[in-house]
């Protein structure tokens, strides 16, 4: 199997790692990876790469991310999702204007705590493992930018909203903020990732990675074999010499360099383009 980049559509109630194992068997590959872990209960866009393309994840345009989420009012879950619901209470219907107002108030940069049931590491251990073992720990607050958030429907006790957020955001925690502002308990009953940056699901069709790179193309002005052989480079031998990261194409091979002052360093070299 050649290098390949595509978008898969993760089904619910399976971990991202286990879903990747299914994909590897489907395509008969050994080396594969994904970017942007989805919670087991969540569905939707998962960026997958085979072969050398697994090295490209850090350079891809993966932000902002868009989700469709449903908040179940009155349900309580330690993990803030439908997998660990421990209590369900009947609550009065909420005024529609209040819901719209709360959602609108979140269209900004916000600071909040990630869920305890998350992949964050605490002293080298995953937070969700500590939470499952009832070990007390504290998570550091994070910041996310919510670029857009709007109500799609309210069919009591379910509020469905569309949210576009910066990379690394936790929609489960955002849903808790919504519930708190409405003065009720709640948990996510469903979550679907619609897109990651420009990545959307298209039946697992293979993608050309170049349009998805969050890098500017640069051009080497001397013998391109210098790059293919990994020789030391000088910034004066490039078309663009400003500090920053760039990608370069030489004989259908992709390389990534960083220019910093007078120094040029390889970040990636010799990825074959298919």
N, C-alpha and C positions, 0 to 999 in steps of 0.2 A: 504494500500500500504506500503510495507516495504521500508527501506532505499534503495536508488538507486542513482547511479552516471552514467551519460551518456553524450553523445555529441549530440546536436541538430543542425540542419541546418537552420539558420534564413533566411527567404525570405526577399526581398527588401521592403522598404517603410512601415515598421512597427517598432515600438520601441521595444527594448529588453523586456521591462516590459509587453507590450501588448502581445508579442509573448509567454512569459512565462505563461500568463493567458490562452492562447489557449492550451498550453501543460498541464496545471493543469486540465483543463476540459477534455482533451483527456484521461488522465490517472486517472481522478477522485480523485485527491489529493488536500489537502488544504495547506500543508506545502511544499514549494518548493522555490528554489533560483537559481540564475545563477551567473557566474563569468565572468568578461571581457565584459562590455557593448559594444555593436556594435551600431554605428550610425543608424538611421532609414533607410537611403538609402543603407546601407551596408548589405552584406549577409555572410553566412558561419558559421564557428564553434562557438558554444556557449555552454559552459560547464554548465550542469544543474544537480542539486541534489535534492532529495526528503528526507524528514524526518530528521534524525540526521546527515545525510551526508552533509547537508548544513553547518555544523560546520567545514568541512574539507577544504573549499576553500583556507584559508590562508596557508595551509600546502602542497598544490599541486604543482607539477612541471608544471608551466604555461608559462615558458619563455625558449627560445625566441618565438616570434609570427611571423608567415609567412602570407603574404598577396599578392594577385594579384590586382594591381591597374591600372586604366586607367585615364590618364591625358588628358583633353580636351583642347587643345591649342586654345586660343582666347576667351574662355568663362570666364565670370567674375561672381563670387558669393560671397556674404558676408560671407556665412558659409563654403566656399571652397568646396562645393559639388553641385550635380546636382539639389538639392531641391530648391535652392534660386538663380538660374541664372537670372541676371538682364541685361546682355549685352553679345552679341556675335560678335566678330570681325573676319574678314577674315585676316589671316596672311600667310606670305610666308612659304613655306616648309623649314624645318630646316635640315641642314646637319646631316646625320646619325652618323658620327664620333663625332660630337659635343654632341649629345645626350648620346652616350655611354661614352664619357669622363666625362660629368657632373654626370651621375649615378655612375661611378666608384669613383669619388672624394668624394662621400658621404659615402663610406664604411669606417666608423670611428666613433668615439664618436662626436656627434654634440650637440650644445646648440641652442635652438630656443624657440619661443613663442607658446603655445598651441593656437588653434583656439578660437576666442571669443565665437563662438557657440559650447561650450563644457560643460561638467558636472563639471568643476572646480568650487570650491566654493569661493565667494568673500564676506567676512563678513556674512557668513551663507547663501548666496543666490547663486543659480546656475548661472554660467556665461551666459548660453544660454537664461535664462529669462531676465537678465539685457540687453543683446544684443537686444532681441526682443522688449524691452521697450525703446530702444535708450538711455540707461543710460551709461554714460562714465565710464570706469573702466580700470584698468591695471592688466594684468596677469604677474606672475613671470615666468622667463625663466626656462625651464627644460632641462635635458640632456638625450639623448638616444644613445644607441650603435647600429649602423647598421652593422650587421654581414655579410650580403650579399645583393647585389642589382644588378639586371641585366635586360637588355632590352629583352622583349619577342617579341614585334612587334611595328612597326611604320607605321600606315596607316593614313596619314595626314587627319585631325588634331589630331589624337588620338595616344598617346604614352602609351603602356601597359608595365608595369614592375613588376618584382617579387622581393619582399623585405622581409628580415628577420631582425627583430628588437627586442630590449629588451622590457620588459613589461612596459606599460604605455606610449608607443610612439603614436604619432598622425600622421597618414599617410596623412591626409588632409594638415597638415602643411609641411610635407616632400615634398608633391607635389608642394606646393607653392615655396619651396626652389629650386626645379628643374626648375620650370617655370622662376623664377627670374634669375637663372644662365644662362638660355637660352635667357634671354632678352625679354620675352613675358609674357602675362597674361595667366592664365589657371585655371582650377578647376577640381576636380575629377568627372568623369562621372560614375564610378563604383568602387566598392571596395569589395573584397571577402577575408575573413579570411580563410586560408587553414588549419592552425594548431595553437594550443597554447601549447608550449612545446611538449609533446608526445601525446597530444589529437588531434585526427582527427575524422571526421564524419564517423560513421559506422552504419547507419540506426537505431540510437537510442538504440543500444544494450547496456545492462547493463555491467558496468565495475567493476572489483575488484579494490578498491581504493588503496590497498597496493603498487602495483608497481608504482603508480603515486604520492606517497608521497615524498616530498623533505626533507626527514628525514632519519636518520639511525636507524635501529632497535636496541633496548637495551633489556636486560634480567634481571629480578628481581630474586635474588638468594634466597629469603626467601619465605614465604607463600604468594601466589599471591592474596589471599583474602585481604591483606593489601591495595593493589591498588584498587581492586573492591569496597572496603569500604571507599576509600578516606583517608586512614590513613597517618600520617606524615611519610615521607620517608627519608632515609639516603643514601648518595651517595655511601658509602662503600658496600652497599648491592646490587649494580648493577655491571654487567659485565664490562660495559664501564663507566668510571668515569670522562672523560674529559668534560670540559664545552661545552654546546651546547644543542640542542633540539633533542629528541629521541621519537620514538613511541614504544609502548609495547603492546603485545597481551596477554590477560589473559582470558581464557575460552570464546574465540570468541568475546571478547570485546576489543575495541581499546582505548588506552589512549595515551596522549602526555605529556611528562614532559620536564622541563628545568633544567639542572644542571649548577649552577653558584657558583663557589667556593665550600663551604661546604653545600650550600643550594640546596634543590630539591623542585621544585614547579610544580604543575599540570597546564597544559595549556588546557587540555581537558581530560575528564575521562568518561568512560562508554558508548562509542558509539558501538552499536551492529553491528557486521559484518554479512552481508547476504551471 
